[in-house]
Amino acid sequence: MASKKKVITKDEIVSKYMEEVLEKGQKPKSVYHFAKGNDFTEAEFYSFFGTLEGLEKEIFRLFFENTVNLLHSNEEYQQYDMKNKMLSFYFTFFEILTANRSYVLQSLKIDRNPLKNLVQLTTLRNSFKEYVSEILTDDYRLEQEKLQKFQEKAIQESAWLQLMLTIKFWMEDESAAFEKTDIFIEKSVNASFELMNVAPINHLIDLGKFLFKEKIYSRS
């Protein structure tokens, strides 16, 4: 009696894809070639992913998800302020990237067009922006509700740009144990939170409201 074929899991497909990219130095030509070369069916692939591009995006989202899961497993993390939560995220995220450095470097340089490589990060971008919104505290929010949504989007986008710059720095870092990346993370996160200090902005808004009222009332 023939033994029943083992059903492949999502994690196994991800692992096989990463191995193939590393071993062959290029992406599979199609889902058909990828599935056939790794002894599973196209139907099994499509039960988890719509396209190879979707799989690539999922890999970076999983790096993010694993980071957040590790952070939430630490009871002390819940007590951190926003800046220390962000620092913890960075150090943990880049530990995971470093554990998968060969794949990350290969995948983000595999196409001659840098923009095509960055498409892989779109799902990571959405997840990271949601994370920034979740850890944003009142210490960094403007008092004016009408400006809070605009401010939150600006913080999300600037945080994403900072993460992208850090990934680029890490990819080019040749220091032992990537210690220069650690220094870059600490200095850049500290600097970004200094710039996020909303107290002066709130004072400017109050001044503007005062001058506006004075101008209106002086006409009456």
C-alpha positions in Angstrom: 0.0 0.0 0.0 1.4 3.4 -1.1 2.2 5.8 1.8 0.2 9.0 1.8 2.1 12.0 0.6 2.8 14.5 3.3 1.0 17.8 2.8 3.4 20.7 2.5 3.0 23.6 4.9 3.3 27.4 4.3 6.5 27.6 6.3 8.0 24.8 4.2 7.2 26.6 1.0 8.8 29.8 2.3 11.9 27.8 3.3 12.2 26.1 0.0 11.8 29.4 -1.9 14.6 31.0 0.1 16.9 28.0 -0.4 16.3 28.0 -4.2 17.0 31.8 -4.5 20.2 31.3 -2.6 21.4 28.2 -4.3 20.5 29.2 -7.9 21.1 33.0 -7.5 17.9 33.8 -9.2 14.1 33.6 -8.8 12.2 30.6 -10.1 10.8 31.2 -13.6 7.3 30.4 -12.6 5.1 28.7 -9.9 5.1 25.6 -12.1 8.9 25.4 -12.2 9.2 26.2 -8.4 6.6 23.6 -7.4 7.9 20.8 -9.8 11.5 21.3 -8.6 10.5 21.0 -5.0 8.1 18.1 -5.2 4.7 19.7 -4.4 1.8 20.8 -6.6 0.8 24.2 -7.9 -2.5 23.8 -6.1 -0.6 23.5 -2.8 1.3 26.7 -3.6 -1.9 28.6 -4.5 -3.6 27.5 -1.2 -1.1 29.9 0.5 0.1 32.4 -2.1 -1.4 34.0 -5.2 1.9 34.7 -6.9 5.7 34.3 -6.5 5.7 38.0 -5.8 3.2 37.5 -3.0 5.5 34.9 -1.5 8.4 37.3 -1.6 6.4 40.0 0.2 5.3 37.4 2.8 8.9 36.5 3.7 9.6 40.1 4.8 6.3 40.3 6.6 7.2 37.1 8.5 10.5 38.8 9.5 8.3 41.6 11.0 5.8 39.2 12.6 8.5 37.2 14.2 10.0 40.4 15.6 6.8 41.6 17.1 6.0 38.2 18.6 9.4 38.2 20.3 8.9 41.7 21.7 5.5 40.8 23.1 6.9 37.7 24.8 9.0 40.0 26.9 7.0 41.4 29.8 9.3 44.3 30.3 8.6 45.5 26.7 5.0 46.3 27.7 6.3 48.9 30.2 8.6 50.7 27.7 8.0 54.1 26.4 7.6 54.7 22.7 11.3 55.4 22.0 12.5 52.2 23.9 9.8 50.1 22.1 11.1 51.4 18.8 14.7 50.7 19.8 13.7 47.2 20.9 12.0 46.7 17.6 15.0 47.8 15.6 17.5 45.6 17.5 15.3 42.5 17.3 14.3 43.1 13.7 17.9 43.4 12.6 18.9 40.3 14.5 16.3 38.4 12.4 17.6 40.0 9.2 21.1 39.1 10.1 20.1 35.5 10.7 18.8 35.6 7.1 21.3 38.0 5.7 22.3 36.0 2.6 18.7 35.8 1.5 18.0 39.5 2.2 21.0 40.7 0.3 20.3 38.4 -2.6 16.7 39.2 -2.9 17.1 43.0 -2.6 19.8 43.1 -5.3 18.5 40.4 -7.6 16.9 42.7 -10.1 18.9 45.5 -11.9 16.0 47.8 -11.2 16.1 48.8 -7.5 12.4 49.7 -7.5 11.5 46.2 -8.5 13.4 44.8 -5.6 11.7 47.2 -3.2 8.3 45.9 -4.2 9.0 43.0 -1.9 8.8 45.4 1.1 5.3 46.7 0.5 3.6 44.3 2.9 6.4 45.0 5.5 5.8 48.7 5.0 2.1 48.4 5.8 2.7 46.2 8.8 5.4 48.6 10.1 3.3 51.7 9.7 0.5 50.0 11.7 3.0 49.1 14.4 4.2 52.7 14.6 0.6 53.9 15.0 0.0 51.3 17.8 3.0 52.4 19.9 2.4 56.2 19.3 1.7 57.7 22.7 0.1 61.0 23.8 3.6 62.4 24.6 4.2 62.7 20.8 0.7 63.7 19.8 -0.4 67.2 19.0 -3.2 68.6 21.2 -5.2 69.7 18.3 -7.4 66.7 17.1 -7.7 68.1 13.6 -4.0 67.8 13.1 -3.5 64.5 14.8 -4.3 62.3 11.7 -2.0 64.4 9.5 0.7 64.2 12.2 0.3 60.4 12.6 0.7 59.8 8.8 3.8 62.0 8.8 5.3 60.1 11.7 4.5 56.7 10.0 6.1 57.8 6.7 9.2 59.3 8.4 9.6 56.1 10.5 9.4 54.0 7.4 12.0 56.1 5.6 14.2 55.8 8.6 13.8 52.0 8.6 14.7 51.9 4.9 17.8 54.0 5.4 18.8 51.6 8.3 18.3 48.6 6.0 20.5 50.2 3.4 23.2 51.0 6.0 23.0 47.4 7.4 23.4 46.0 3.8 26.6 48.0 3.3 27.9 47.5 6.9 31.2 45.5 6.9 32.0 45.9 10.6 32.3 42.9 12.9 28.9 41.7 14.2 27.5 44.7 12.4 28.3 46.9 15.4 28.2 50.1 13.2 24.6 49.3 12.4 23.8 49.1 16.2 25.4 52.5 16.7 23.5 53.9 13.7 20.2 52.6 15.1 20.7 54.1 18.5 21.8 57.5 17.1 19.2 57.7 14.4 16.3 56.7 16.7 17.3 59.1 19.4 17.6 61.9 16.8 14.2 61.1 15.3 12.5 61.3 18.8 14.2 64.6 19.5 12.6 65.9 16.3 9.2 64.4 17.3 9.1 66.6 20.4 5.7 68.2 20.1 5.9 70.7 22.9 7.4 73.5 20.8 4.8 72.8 18.0 1.9 73.0 20.5 3.3 76.3 21.8 3.4 77.6 18.2 -0.2 76.5 17.6 -1.3 78.2 20.8 0.5 81.4 19.7 -1.2 81.2 16.3 -4.6 80.8 17.9 -3.9 83.8 20.2 -2.7 86.0 17.3 -5.7 85.0 15.2 -8.2 85.9 18.0 -6.4 89.1 18.7 -6.6 90.1 15.1 -10.3 89.2 14.9 -11.3 90.9 18.1 -9.2 94.0 17.4 -11.5 94.7 14.4 -14.7 94.7 16.5 
